[in-house]
Amino acid sequence: MSNVKTLVDEWSVRDLEDNSSLKIVVESCTELGNKSLPEFRSTGWGIFSTMNRWP
């Protein structure tokens, strides 16, 4: 089975002093990690973070 990614939320923040911006994307994925469990994935500044839906 292939990994299906669904966009949950996306937002961007801009700094008014130096005009830089940060974009955050949160996705729900059907297969992530070594055990291929359903998880949420957030990305921003090139950093990936995952979180299990179930404890």
Kinemage of the C-alpha trace (Angstrom):
@kinemage 1
@onewidth
@group {chain A} dominant
@subgroup {mainchain}
@vectorlist {calphas} color= white
{ca met a 1} P 0.000 0.000 0.000
{ca ser a 2} L 1.324 3.452 -0.816
{ca asn a 3} L 1.555 6.395 1.555
{ca val a 4} L -1.408 8.775 1.171
{ca lys a 5} L -0.758 12.349 2.368
{ca thr a 6} L -3.666 14.650 3.225
{ca leu a 7} L -3.170 18.353 3.944
{ca val a 8} L -4.545 19.182 7.418
{ca asp a 9} L -3.403 22.804 7.789
{ca glu a 10} L -0.935 25.268 6.297
{ca trp a 11} L 0.052 28.773 7.344
{ca ser a 12} L 2.774 31.346 6.836
{ca val a 13} L 4.180 34.119 9.041
{ca arg a 14} L 6.206 37.079 7.732
{ca asp a 15} L 8.691 39.161 9.751
{ca leu a 16} L 8.017 42.869 9.134
{ca glu a 17} L 11.591 43.939 9.944
{ca asp a 18} L 13.630 41.779 7.566
{ca asn a 19} L 10.778 40.483 5.331
{ca ser a 20} L 11.672 36.826 5.993
{ca ser a 21} L 8.884 34.260 6.239
{ca leu a 22} L 8.193 30.900 7.844
{ca lys a 23} L 5.781 28.406 6.297
{ca ile a 24} L 4.344 25.522 8.362
{ca val a 25} L 2.587 22.536 6.745
{ca val a 26} L 0.737 19.810 8.683
{ca glu a 27} L -0.145 16.592 6.833
{ca ser a 28} L -1.856 13.367 7.806
{ca cys a 29} L 0.021 10.360 6.381
{ca thr a 30} L -1.113 6.743 6.213
{ca glu a 31} L 2.420 5.312 6.564
{ca leu a 32} L 5.337 6.915 8.435
{ca gly a 33} L 8.225 5.630 10.516
{ca asn a 34} L 9.802 2.200 10.774
{ca lys a 35} L 6.480 0.493 11.526
{ca ser a 36} L 4.529 2.310 8.753
{ca leu a 37} L 1.907 3.607 11.204
{ca pro a 38} L -0.578 6.417 10.467
{ca glu a 39} L 0.884 9.668 11.798
{ca phe a 40} L 0.793 13.444 11.469
{ca arg a 41} L 3.797 15.193 9.947
{ca ser a 42} L 4.637 18.899 10.279
{ca thr a 43} L 7.351 20.704 8.345
{ca gly a 44} L 8.885 24.137 8.736
{ca trp a 45} L 12.392 25.536 8.226
{ca gly a 46} L 13.264 22.202 6.614
{ca ile a 47} L 12.636 20.374 9.905
{ca phe a 48} L 10.323 17.353 9.903
{ca ser a 49} L 8.379 16.372 13.006
{ca thr a 50} L 6.064 13.360 13.301
{ca met a 51} L 3.414 12.475 15.853
{ca asn a 52} L 1.449 9.234 16.276
{ca arg a 53} L -2.320 9.560 16.283
{ca trp a 54} L -2.698 6.782 18.831
{ca pro a 55} L -0.752 6.298 22.067
